[in-house]
Amino acid sequence: MAELTRAGQATALALATVIFACSARAAVAPDEAAALGTTLTGIGAEKAGNADGRIPAYTGGLSQPPAGYKPGDGRLIDPFADEKPLQVITRGDADGSADQLTAGTQELLRRYADFRVDVYPTHRTMAYPEYLVAGTRRNAIDARATDGGLGFENVVAGVPFPIPRDGREVMWNHRLHYMGRMMEFTYDSWLVNSAGQRILTSVAQSQWGFPTVDPGHQAPLKQDEPLFQWRLEYTGPQRRAGEAVLFIESVNPIRSPRHVWQYLPGQRRVRQVDMPDEAPHGSSSGAYTNDDAFVYTGALEHFDVKLLGKREMLVPYNTYRLTYHANPREVLHDHHLNPDLLRWELHRVWVVEATLKPGEQHAYSRRVFYVDEETWAAVASDEYGLDGQWLWMVYSLPSYNYVASVPFTVNHVSYDFGTGNYFTPFLPGPHGGVRYVEPPPAATWSPDALAGAGIR
């Protein structure tokens, strides 16, 4: 394992083996929380750059659109388009960077001679709204994990555990990471099979609401209240046109599992359906399970969770060029995403290992998550099958929306190394990009409204 960063090393080594021994554990002391805004950013990332200068010091994020951006355009232009790679990693020289590459990246390099990792200068683009920074400061002192880390109390809008003591706190930070209040976009989802055949699995108009980060939401979060509300209306391919789906994800998926309603034109009715975490995702042809969406969504009650520390890793980052690319067929190569459109940067990530508990059931026996310290969004995962052999991986393709001041962490890609298939959902570039808007009426998120949206 790569050497831990100095600020992360003391925290990780001292705290990674801490186990919840009681129903609720104390938050950090006020003098420790005082690091927020001084040695740490307001949401808990290390402010300082790294030892060799490849990770720069944090200076406040990206606050202005680049020259050439047209106000109102949802398809963002790349603010770093003129930069050239500092390093190009190919199959022949991957060993020299192995400690900064996930197992999945190393496997892509080993399998495919045309795959490469173009390493660009690191940019710390993320900036948080001040009310979420204030909530994060409050959480650092008041928030507590409960039920062996499967629940929490006294968490308000913001990062729940900005100075994490264990892996479950890191994963709570990921689950509740900031994605804005409301966004709308139309997207493509594509499956590419082992023969290189490109299959359009869905075209959908989507609405995404995040009520817990409303500035007016001052009270501590209730674990059964909606975390995000997601409504889809499918327009393609033809076999799916007219379908509609509504997802309601609660803050705590153990206390209140997700609710999913589906409208099918042939049945002319809305029905509630199950979407268990461990089931294969319906459009991915087995490339990942439902809880692999967005790198990880769901509950980790089936797993023992351990914090392995913080590492400097090469991960996809500031991927404007790929996310907003207008032609999806140029994004998709036969066995992987187009390396010409991918951008890799060196960032500090928290590494969390989840191991399946004895007697529990899941497709994976072990999972390793890489959680970005800047956004608290998971940016990658390696997934190991029940025989202990590693077969799957997921990458996020994050970029910072410099217009709305929100990280866009929805688009991702999953690879199934057992079959050779890969799957990438939520490509907004072909349809005009992403827009952040005011929340719609509450009735938008009802099953009745879903029935009215479907094509009969």
Disulfide bonds with the S-S distance in Angstrom:
none
